[in-house]
């Protein structure tokens, strides 16, 4: 249950940092890459059964 909630929060964070809104266009893709890396680590931990 905790893993599912964590993935949902990370997906929402991933959508929030996409540079499609006017306030985040100057950020580039750096926030997206960071959230994507965290999402990848969490998915790997879920597959391994650590979370």
TORNU-67989 format. One record per residue (C-alpha): residue in one letter; x, y, z. Coordinates in Angstrom, 3 decimals, m for minus. Example, Ala and Ser with C-alpha at 12.3 -4.5 7.8 and 13.67 -1.06 7.14 Angstrom:
BEGIN
<atom><type>A</type><xx>12.300</xx><yy>m4.500</yy><zz>7.800</zz></atom>
<atom><type>S</type><xx>13.670</xx><yy>m1.060</yy><zz>7.140</zz></atom>
//
This chain:
BEGIN
<atom><type>X</type><xx>0.000</xx><yy>0.000</yy><zz>0.000</zz></atom>
<atom><type>X</type><xx>2.819</xx><yy>2.398</yy><zz>0.863</zz></atom>
<atom><type>X</type><xx>4.535</xx><yy>1.710</yy><zz>m2.455</zz></atom>
<atom><type>X</type><xx>1.406</xx><yy>2.525</yy><zz>m4.436</zz></atom>
<atom><type>X</type><xx>0.933</xx><yy>5.819</yy><zz>m2.624</zz></atom>
<atom><type>X</type><xx>4.595</xx><yy>6.664</yy><zz>m3.159</zz></atom>
<atom><type>X</type><xx>4.386</xx><yy>5.978</yy><zz>m6.892</zz></atom>
<atom><type>X</type><xx>1.248</xx><yy>8.103</yy><zz>m7.245</zz></atom>
<atom><type>X</type><xx>2.953</xx><yy>11.007</yy><zz>m5.459</zz></atom>
<atom><type>X</type><xx>6.053</xx><yy>10.677</yy><zz>m7.629</zz></atom>
<atom><type>X</type><xx>4.010</xx><yy>10.570</yy><zz>m10.848</zz></atom>
<atom><type>X</type><xx>2.176</xx><yy>13.734</yy><zz>m9.790</zz></atom>
<atom><type>X</type><xx>5.517</xx><yy>15.375</yy><zz>m8.980</zz></atom>
<atom><type>X</type><xx>6.802</xx><yy>14.285</yy><zz>m12.391</zz></atom>
<atom><type>X</type><xx>3.850</xx><yy>15.941</yy><zz>m14.098</zz></atom>
<atom><type>X</type><xx>4.342</xx><yy>19.066</yy><zz>m12.005</zz></atom>
<atom><type>X</type><xx>7.919</xx><yy>19.671</yy><zz>m13.136</zz></atom>
<atom><type>X</type><xx>7.351</xx><yy>19.251</yy><zz>m16.858</zz></atom>
<atom><type>X</type><xx>8.403</xx><yy>22.479</yy><zz>m18.594</zz></atom>
<atom><type>X</type><xx>5.040</xx><yy>23.079</yy><zz>m20.266</zz></atom>
<atom><type>X</type><xx>3.718</xx><yy>25.774</yy><zz>m17.965</zz></atom>
<atom><type>X</type><xx>4.937</xx><yy>29.350</yy><zz>m18.216</zz></atom>
<atom><type>X</type><xx>6.442</xx><yy>29.431</yy><zz>m14.708</zz></atom>
<atom><type>X</type><xx>8.648</xx><yy>26.412</yy><zz>m15.344</zz></atom>
<atom><type>X</type><xx>9.866</xx><yy>26.948</yy><zz>m18.906</zz></atom>
<atom><type>X</type><xx>13.116</xx><yy>28.506</yy><zz>m17.738</zz></atom>
<atom><type>X</type><xx>13.975</xx><yy>25.485</yy><zz>m15.600</zz></atom>
<atom><type>X</type><xx>14.678</xx><yy>23.228</yy><zz>m18.579</zz></atom>
<atom><type>X</type><xx>14.581</xx><yy>19.476</yy><zz>m18.110</zz></atom>
<atom><type>X</type><xx>16.653</xx><yy>19.316</yy><zz>m14.919</zz></atom>
<atom><type>X</type><xx>13.722</xx><yy>18.871</yy><zz>m12.473</zz></atom>
<atom><type>X</type><xx>12.150</xx><yy>16.259</yy><zz>m14.728</zz></atom>
<atom><type>X</type><xx>15.369</xx><yy>14.273</yy><zz>m14.797</zz></atom>
<atom><type>X</type><xx>15.683</xx><yy>14.369</yy><zz>m11.022</zz></atom>
<atom><type>X</type><xx>12.117</xx><yy>13.220</yy><zz>m10.424</zz></atom>
<atom><type>X</type><xx>12.516</xx><yy>10.580</yy><zz>m13.124</zz></atom>
<atom><type>X</type><xx>15.612</xx><yy>9.239</yy><zz>m11.403</zz></atom>
<atom><type>X</type><xx>13.797</xx><yy>9.062</yy><zz>m8.062</zz></atom>
<atom><type>X</type><xx>10.863</xx><yy>7.320</yy><zz>m9.759</zz></atom>
<atom><type>X</type><xx>13.218</xx><yy>4.787</yy><zz>m11.341</zz></atom>
<atom><type>X</type><xx>14.862</xx><yy>4.034</yy><zz>m7.982</zz></atom>
<atom><type>X</type><xx>11.476</xx><yy>3.569</yy><zz>m6.306</zz></atom>
<atom><type>X</type><xx>10.269</xx><yy>1.220</yy><zz>m9.065</zz></atom>
<atom><type>X</type><xx>13.447</xx><yy>m0.853</yy><zz>m8.758</zz></atom>
<atom><type>X</type><xx>12.999</xx><yy>m1.059</yy><zz>m4.988</zz></atom>
<atom><type>X</type><xx>9.367</xx><yy>m2.112</yy><zz>m5.446</zz></atom>
<atom><type>X</type><xx>10.350</xx><yy>m4.853</yy><zz>m7.894</zz></atom>
<atom><type>X</type><xx>13.012</xx><yy>m6.109</yy><zz>m5.491</zz></atom>
<atom><type>X</type><xx>10.495</xx><yy>m6.083</yy><zz>m2.639</zz></atom>
<atom><type>X</type><xx>12.377</xx><yy>m3.583</yy><zz>m0.460</zz></atom>
<atom><type>X</type><xx>9.389</xx><yy>m1.251</yy><zz>m0.087</zz></atom>
//
